[in-house]
Amino acid sequence: MRLALSKDLTELTTERLVLRTWTAEAVAAVLGGTDPDRRPADWAADFPADGDRVIAGLLNGNPDWLGAYGHRLIAERGSGIVVGSIGLFWPPAGGVLELGYGVVASRQGRGYATEAARALARFALAAPGVDTVVAGVELSNPASARVLEKAGFERFETTGAEDGGELARYRMTATPELRQP
């Protein structure tokens, strides 16, 4: 996988995607709802999804999470259209970071979530103090589990979820080759 980083680490570029850090303006636009005057032209018609609104609310309350090791918008490299978001819950705890992601319905099934998860996990594992990236998936969402498996994560645990279902936990651990973004 080819991964290019901008000098200031605000953009990660993969074969088909650009993962760019959220800005205060993007957070405000997401939290502004459906006002067409505040909606950026480079968003997919179904962006933001519910999860993106949750993340924007968290970023609004924690502006220090807007840095290179926080959350990112997922944009198609060719069109520049924002199709989802992905993020790291920084700082690492005992060398472990949590990863979360989502791609809007209109762009699902194209491998974007897998490509983004692989890229951001590799980026994180190259950072000082990070040994493992983990993610949780409800077993009622097998497509999300496949995303992590295809991205190179391994399932290591299954626990009960808050809704009474089951939650599978996945991890990617640093290896010498993964230490290079």
Stockholm file with secondary structure:
# STOCKHOLM 1.0

chainA/1-181         MRLALSKDLTELTTERLVLRTWTAEAVAAVLGGTDPDRRPADWAADFPADGDRVIAGLLNGNPDWLGAYGHRLIAERGSGIVVGSIGLFWPPAGGVLELGYGVVASRQGRGYATEAARALARFALAAPGVDTVVAGVELSNPASARVLEKAGFERFETTGAEDGGELARYRMTATPELRQP
#=GR chainA/1-181 SS CCCEECTTSSEEECSSEEEEECCHHHHHHHHTTTCTTTSCTTBCTTCSCHHHHHHHHHHHHCGGGGSTTSEEEEEETTTCCEEEEEEEEEEEETTEEEEEEEECGGGTTSSHHHHHHHHHHHHHHTSTTCCEEEEEEETTCHHHHHHHHHHTCEEEEEEECTTSSEEEEEEEECCTTTTCC
#=GC SS_cons         CCCEECTTSSEEECSSEEEEECCHHHHHHHHTTTCTTTSCTTBCTTCSCHHHHHHHHHHHHCGGGGSTTSEEEEEETTTCCEEEEEEEEEEEETTEEEEEEEECGGGTTSSHHHHHHHHHHHHHHTSTTCCEEEEEEETTCHHHHHHHHHHTCEEEEEEECTTSSEEEEEEEECCTTTTCC
//
